[in-house]
Amino acid sequence: MTRPDRLIYMANQIASFFAAQPGDAAEGVAAHIRSFWDPGMRTEIRAWGTSGGEGLSPVALEAVGRLKDAPAR
């Protein structure tokens, strides 16, 4: 599995978890990525989302789009 494939897989797994929880699933995913992914991983998944986000679930793609709006925590 290539690094982008792995990041896509991870983002989709996180999205699956948050989709089953109450509240804003995309914000939950974005908060998790901001908190637990290193800057290089965040940069790579943001670039992937900007280029179309192929393979990302709708929730994961929305979350990735929100990453550019807030700094890492």
ChimeraX commands (.cxc) that place a marker at each C-alpha (Angstrom):
marker #1 position 0.00,0.00,0.00 radius 0.5
marker #1 position 1.44,3.37,-0.99 radius 0.5
marker #1 position 1.57,6.26,1.48 radius 0.5
marker #1 position -1.37,8.10,-0.14 radius 0.5
marker #1 position -3.38,4.87,-0.11 radius 0.5
marker #1 position -2.58,4.41,3.57 radius 0.5
marker #1 position -3.60,7.97,4.43 radius 0.5
marker #1 position -6.84,7.59,2.46 radius 0.5
marker #1 position -7.56,4.32,4.25 radius 0.5
marker #1 position -6.88,5.91,7.64 radius 0.5
marker #1 position -9.03,8.99,6.91 radius 0.5
marker #1 position -11.90,6.79,5.72 radius 0.5
marker #1 position -11.66,4.59,8.84 radius 0.5
marker #1 position -11.78,7.67,11.07 radius 0.5
marker #1 position -14.73,8.98,9.03 radius 0.5
marker #1 position -16.58,5.67,9.48 radius 0.5
marker #1 position -16.18,5.97,13.23 radius 0.5
marker #1 position -17.36,9.58,13.44 radius 0.5
marker #1 position -20.26,8.98,11.02 radius 0.5
marker #1 position -21.77,6.67,13.63 radius 0.5
marker #1 position -21.44,9.30,16.40 radius 0.5
marker #1 position -23.80,12.20,17.08 radius 0.5
marker #1 position -22.74,15.61,15.87 radius 0.5
marker #1 position -20.71,16.91,12.96 radius 0.5
marker #1 position -18.83,13.87,11.64 radius 0.5
marker #1 position -16.57,15.87,9.32 radius 0.5
marker #1 position -15.49,18.16,12.17 radius 0.5
marker #1 position -14.75,15.13,14.34 radius 0.5
marker #1 position -12.53,13.72,11.60 radius 0.5
marker #1 position -10.80,17.05,11.04 radius 0.5
marker #1 position -10.18,17.49,14.78 radius 0.5
marker #1 position -8.74,13.98,15.01 radius 0.5
marker #1 position -6.41,14.56,12.06 radius 0.5
marker #1 position -5.31,17.94,13.47 radius 0.5
marker #1 position -4.58,16.37,16.85 radius 0.5
marker #1 position -2.97,13.08,15.93 radius 0.5
marker #1 position -1.45,13.25,12.45 radius 0.5
marker #1 position 2.00,14.74,11.96 radius 0.5
marker #1 position 2.33,17.87,9.80 radius 0.5
marker #1 position 3.62,15.91,6.80 radius 0.5
marker #1 position 0.62,13.59,6.86 radius 0.5
marker #1 position -1.77,16.55,7.13 radius 0.5
marker #1 position -0.05,18.32,4.24 radius 0.5
marker #1 position -0.22,15.21,2.08 radius 0.5
marker #1 position -3.89,14.49,2.73 radius 0.5
marker #1 position -4.80,18.17,2.18 radius 0.5
marker #1 position -3.00,18.08,-1.18 radius 0.5
marker #1 position -4.83,14.87,-2.05 radius 0.5
marker #1 position -8.16,16.49,-1.21 radius 0.5
marker #1 position -7.34,19.58,-3.24 radius 0.5
marker #1 position -6.52,17.42,-6.26 radius 0.5
marker #1 position -9.97,15.81,-6.17 radius 0.5
marker #1 position -9.77,13.47,-3.21 radius 0.5
marker #1 position -10.12,10.25,-5.17 radius 0.5
marker #1 position -10.88,7.38,-2.81 radius 0.5
marker #1 position -11.90,9.54,0.15 radius 0.5
marker #1 position -15.41,9.06,1.49 radius 0.5
marker #1 position -17.67,12.13,1.40 radius 0.5
marker #1 position -17.19,12.70,5.15 radius 0.5
marker #1 position -13.41,12.31,4.91 radius 0.5
marker #1 position -13.24,14.64,1.91 radius 0.5
marker #1 position -15.25,17.30,3.74 radius 0.5
marker #1 position -12.98,16.93,6.78 radius 0.5
marker #1 position -9.85,17.28,4.67 radius 0.5
marker #1 position -11.30,20.47,3.20 radius 0.5
marker #1 position -11.69,21.87,6.70 radius 0.5
marker #1 position -8.04,21.26,7.60 radius 0.5
marker #1 position -6.85,24.34,5.73 radius 0.5
marker #1 position -9.04,26.57,7.87 radius 0.5
marker #1 position -7.52,25.82,11.26 radius 0.5
marker #1 position -4.03,25.24,12.63 radius 0.5
marker #1 position -2.87,22.00,14.25 radius 0.5
marker #1 position -3.55,21.64,17.96 radius 0.5
marker link #1:1,2 radius 0.2
marker link #1:2,3 radius 0.2
marker link #1:3,4 radius 0.2
marker link #1:4,5 radius 0.2
marker link #1:5,6 radius 0.2
marker link #1:6,7 radius 0.2
marker link #1:7,8 radius 0.2
marker link #1:8,9 radius 0.2
marker link #1:9,10 radius 0.2
marker link #1:10,11 radius 0.2
marker link #1:11,12 radius 0.2
marker link #1:12,13 radius 0.2
marker link #1:13,14 radius 0.2
marker link #1:14,15 radius 0.2
marker link #1:15,16 radius 0.2
marker link #1:16,17 radius 0.2
marker link #1:17,18 radius 0.2
marker link #1:18,19 radius 0.2
marker link #1:19,20 radius 0.2
marker link #1:20,21 radius 0.2
marker link #1:21,22 radius 0.2
marker link #1:22,23 radius 0.2
marker link #1:23,24 radius 0.2
marker link #1:24,25 radius 0.2
marker link #1:25,26 radius 0.2
marker link #1:26,27 radius 0.2
marker link #1:27,28 radius 0.2
marker link #1:28,29 radius 0.2
marker link #1:29,30 radius 0.2
marker link #1:30,31 radius 0.2
marker link #1:31,32 radius 0.2
marker link #1:32,33 radius 0.2
marker link #1:33,34 radius 0.2
marker link #1:34,35 radius 0.2
marker link #1:35,36 radius 0.2
marker link #1:36,37 radius 0.2
marker link #1:37,38 radius 0.2
marker link #1:38,39 radius 0.2
marker link #1:39,40 radius 0.2
marker link #1:40,41 radius 0.2
marker link #1:41,42 radius 0.2
marker link #1:42,43 radius 0.2
marker link #1:43,44 radius 0.2
marker link #1:44,45 radius 0.2
marker link #1:45,46 radius 0.2
marker link #1:46,47 radius 0.2
marker link #1:47,48 radius 0.2
marker link #1:48,49 radius 0.2
marker link #1:49,50 radius 0.2
marker link #1:50,51 radius 0.2
marker link #1:51,52 radius 0.2
marker link #1:52,53 radius 0.2
marker link #1:53,54 radius 0.2
marker link #1:54,55 radius 0.2
marker link #1:55,56 radius 0.2
marker link #1:56,57 radius 0.2
marker link #1:57,58 radius 0.2
marker link #1:58,59 radius 0.2
marker link #1:59,60 radius 0.2
marker link #1:60,61 radius 0.2
marker link #1:61,62 radius 0.2
marker link #1:62,63 radius 0.2
marker link #1:63,64 radius 0.2
marker link #1:64,65 radius 0.2
marker link #1:65,66 radius 0.2
marker link #1:66,67 radius 0.2
marker link #1:67,68 radius 0.2
marker link #1:68,69 radius 0.2
marker link #1:69,70 radius 0.2
marker link #1:70,71 radius 0.2
marker link #1:71,72 radius 0.2
marker link #1:72,73 radius 0.2
view
